């Protein structure tokens, strides 16, 4: 949904009169589709926003009329038809548009003509009972435009736009500043997810080494899967970010942003290292948990074996007397019964003391 106070703008798609399969569409269906996906469309010149929301039909023309203007359109969870319509309007490369339509892409950086295409993964930690929610942001950067396509609820970009508008010196760099601001926010959101995961890792580690007999194997495995999914979303971004931070040759970006991207890259490298450390730590915790389970099982087995050995003494003795032999010397002796009972109790007590000292009981 759009920010409060912003109205939708009309866009008539070229194929608005025909649905997939050749069925006719209502005349305003294309307008509704685009309007429902657009978060904002702003025109910027020399570091300042020119008016409020602009019409997409005239946005590029107005940007060309400015001295140093560009337009920034933001889409949230757009339909394939909306992405294709915007792609035609901004003359985006069909392969990049296809990636934006299909989503579920790995983080990557591509240069298609005079347009840069960057795919990033967003991350959001909802709760300790829910896995890390992974989304996507795709950014098209051209000489006079920026198009951001966001899938999922992670890393909302409206606040990024407001923060950037509050810094006209940075915004005055042009579309490159928008690319920096978006990547910076997404990488900063990684740090928040990492801190939440750190608390969960500490909690499960404490549970493993606590004196209680709980077995948190399932919780460890679930947390390890979350970390691995998070790692797959973050680690591939290292290559594109290194290129943005070090060598921008062949990229349609302002070289003044190199230092800004270098800062983002430093944060990303730190995040990747911490995520890798979580993965290794959880592997160690899982192995330690297995070892403790084996030790507890061994201790239980020793206790059972000790009590079985103790019970075996009276079982053997009384079982022998229960065989009803006719000639047994002790049967005619007056103190035979109490003597046998006393010997059995003494042997049981001796065995119990021996097992207790050895830690079996």
NORTA-V595691 format. One record per residue. N is the residue number from 0. RES is the residue in one letter. SS is DSSP state (@ for helix, = for strand, . for the rest). D_FIRST is the distance of its C-alpha to the first C-alpha in Angstrom with 1 decimal. Layout:
N:RES:SS:D_FIRST
N:RES:SS:D_FIRST
This chain:
0:X:.:0.0
1:X:.:3.8
2:X:.:6.7
3:X:.:8.8
4:X:.:11.4
5:X:.:9.9
6:X:.:10.5
7:X:.:10.2
8:X:.:13.4
9:X:.:15.7
10:X:.:17.0
11:X:.:19.8
12:X:.:20.5
13:X:.:24.2
14:X:.:24.2
15:X:.:22.0
16:X:.:25.0
17:X:=:25.8
18:X:.:24.3
19:X:.:25.4
20:X:.:29.0
21:X:.:29.8
22:X:.:28.3
23:X:=:27.1
24:X:.:23.4
25:X:.:22.3
26:X:.:22.3
27:X:.:18.6
28:X:@:17.2
29:X:@:16.8
30:X:@:14.9
31:X:@:12.4
32:X:@:12.1
33:X:@:11.6
34:X:@:9.2
35:X:@:6.8
36:X:@:7.4
37:X:=:7.8
38:X:=:6.4
39:X:=:9.7
40:X:=:13.2
41:X:=:16.1
42:X:=:19.9
43:X:=:22.2
44:X:=:25.9
45:X:.:28.5
46:X:.:26.0
47:X:=:24.2
48:X:=:21.1
49:X:=:22.3
50:X:=:20.6
51:X:=:16.9
52:X:=:14.6
53:X:.:17.0
54:X:.:17.4
55:X:@:17.4
56:X:@:20.6
57:X:@:22.5
58:X:@:20.8
59:X:@:23.6
60:X:@:26.3
61:X:@:25.3
62:X:@:25.2
63:X:@:28.7
64:X:@:30.0
65:X:.:29.3
66:X:.:31.8
67:X:.:29.7
68:X:=:26.2
69:X:=:23.3
70:X:=:19.8
71:X:=:16.9
72:X:=:14.0
73:X:=:11.3
74:X:=:9.9
75:X:=:8.1
76:X:.:10.0
77:X:.:11.2
78:X:.:14.0
79:X:@:17.5
80:X:@:17.7
81:X:@:14.9
82:X:@:16.5
83:X:@:19.8
84:X:@:18.9
85:X:@:17.8
86:X:@:20.8
87:X:@:23.1
88:X:@:21.8
89:X:@:22.5
90:X:.:25.4
91:X:.:24.4
92:X:.:27.0
93:X:@:26.7
94:X:@:27.4
95:X:@:24.6
96:X:@:22.2
97:X:@:23.7
98:X:@:23.0
99:X:@:19.3
100:X:@:19.2
101:X:@:21.2
102:X:.:19.8
103:X:.:22.0
104:X:.:24.0
105:X:.:26.2
106:X:.:25.7
107:X:=:27.5
108:X:=:28.2
109:X:=:29.3
110:X:=:30.5
111:X:=:30.3
112:X:.:32.1
113:X:.:30.8
114:X:=:27.4
115:X:=:26.7
116:X:=:24.6
117:X:=:23.7
118:X:=:22.3
119:X:=:21.5
120:X:=:20.9
121:X:=:18.6
122:X:=:19.9
123:X:=:18.8
124:X:.:21.4
125:X:.:20.2
126:X:.:23.7
127:X:.:27.3
128:X:.:27.3
129:X:.:24.4
130:X:.:24.7
131:X:.:23.0
132:X:=:19.6
133:X:=:19.8
134:X:=:17.0
135:X:=:17.3
136:X:=:16.5
137:X:=:18.3
138:X:=:19.3
139:X:=:21.2
140:X:=:23.3
141:X:.:25.5
142:X:.:27.7
143:X:.:25.3
144:X:=:21.8
145:X:=:19.5
146:X:=:16.9
147:X:=:15.0
148:X:=:13.7
149:X:=:12.3
150:X:=:13.0
151:X:.:12.7
152:X:.:11.5
153:X:.:14.4
154:X:.:14.7
155:X:.:11.4
156:X:.:12.3
157:X:@:10.9
158:X:@:14.1
159:X:@:16.1
160:X:@:15.5
161:X:@:16.4
162:X:@:19.5
163:X:@:20.6
164:X:@:20.5
165:X:.:22.7
166:X:.:25.2
167:X:@:26.3
168:X:@:29.3
169:X:@:27.3
170:X:@:24.7
171:X:.:27.7
172:X:.:28.7
173:X:.:26.2
174:X:@:23.9
175:X:@:25.9
176:X:@:24.6
177:X:@:21.0
178:X:@:22.3
179:X:@:24.1
180:X:@:21.4
181:X:@:19.0
182:X:@:22.0
183:X:@:23.2
184:X:@:20.0
185:X:@:20.0
186:X:@:23.7
187:X:@:23.5
188:X:@:21.2
189:X:@:24.0
190:X:@:26.4
191:X:@:24.5
192:X:@:24.5
193:X:@:28.2
194:X:@:29.1
195:X:@:27.7
196:X:@:29.6
197:X:@:32.7
198:X:@:32.8
199:X:@:32.7
200:X:@:35.4
201:X:@:37.5
202:X:@:37.2
203:X:@:38.2
204:X:@:41.0
205:X:@:42.3
206:X:@:42.2
207:X:@:44.2
208:X:.:46.9
209:X:.:47.0
210:X:.:50.2
211:X:.:48.5
212:X:.:49.0
213:X:.:45.3
214:X:.:44.3
215:X:.:40.8
216:X:@:41.0
217:X:@:38.0
218:X:@:35.9
219:X:@:37.2
220:X:@:36.6
221:X:@:33.0
222:X:@:32.4
223:X:@:34.2
224:X:@:32.0
225:X:@:28.9
226:X:@:30.6
227:X:@:31.6
228:X:@:28.1
229:X:@:26.9
230:X:@:29.9
231:X:@:29.2
232:X:@:25.8
233:X:@:27.1
234:X:.:30.7
235:X:.:30.2
236:X:@:28.3
237:X:@:31.6
238:X:@:33.1
239:X:@:30.4
240:X:@:30.1
241:X:@:33.9
242:X:@:34.0
243:X:@:31.5
244:X:@:33.4
245:X:@:36.9
246:X:.:37.5
247:X:.:35.1
248:X:.:37.7
249:X:.:36.3
250:X:.:32.7
251:X:.:31.1
252:X:.:30.3
253:X:.:31.8
254:X:@:34.6
255:X:@:33.7
256:X:@:30.9
257:X:@:33.4
258:X:@:34.0
259:X:@:30.3
260:X:@:29.9
261:X:@:33.1
262:X:@:31.7
263:X:@:28.7
264:X:@:31.2
265:X:@:33.4
266:X:@:30.7
267:X:@:29.8
268:X:@:33.5
269:X:@:33.8
270:X:@:30.9
271:X:@:32.4
272:X:@:35.7
273:X:@:34.5
274:X:@:32.7
275:X:@:36.0
276:X:@:37.9
277:X:@:35.8
278:X:@:36.7
279:X:@:40.4
280:X:@:40.4
281:X:@:39.0
282:X:@:41.6
283:X:@:44.3
284:X:@:43.0
285:X:@:43.0
286:X:@:46.5
287:X:@:47.6
288:X:@:46.3
289:X:@:48.2
290:X:@:51.3
291:X:@:51.0
292:X:@:50.6
293:X:@:53.7
294:X:@:55.6
295:X:@:54.7
296:X:@:55.8
297:X:@:59.0
298:X:@:59.7
299:X:@:59.2
300:X:@:61.5
301:X:@:64.2
302:X:@:64.1
303:X:@:64.6
304:X:@:67.3
305:X:@:69.1
306:X:@:69.1
307:X:@:70.3
308:X:@:73.1
309:X:@:74.2
310:X:@:74.1
311:X:@:76.1
312:X:@:79.2
313:X:@:79.9
314:X:@:78.8
315:X:@:81.3
316:X:@:84.2
317:X:@:83.8
318:X:@:83.2
319:X:@:86.5
320:X:@:88.4
321:X:.:86.8
322:X:.:88.6
323:X:.:91.8
324:X:.:94.4
325:X:.:97.9
326:X:.:99.2
327:X:.:96.9
328:X:@:98.8
329:X:@:96.3
330:X:@:96.6
331:X:@:100.2
332:X:.:99.4
333:X:.:98.9
334:X:.:96.1
335:X:@:94.4
336:X:@:91.4
337:X:@:90.4
338:X:@:91.1
339:X:@:88.7
340:X:@:86.0
341:X:@:86.5
342:X:@:86.3
343:X:@:83.1
344:X:@:81.5
345:X:@:82.7
346:X:@:81.3
347:X:@:77.9
348:X:@:77.9
349:X:@:78.8
350:X:@:76.1
351:X:@:73.5
352:X:@:74.6
353:X:@:74.5
354:X:@:71.0
355:X:@:69.8
356:X:@:71.1
357:X:@:69.6
358:X:.:66.1
359:X:.:66.1
360:X:.:65.9
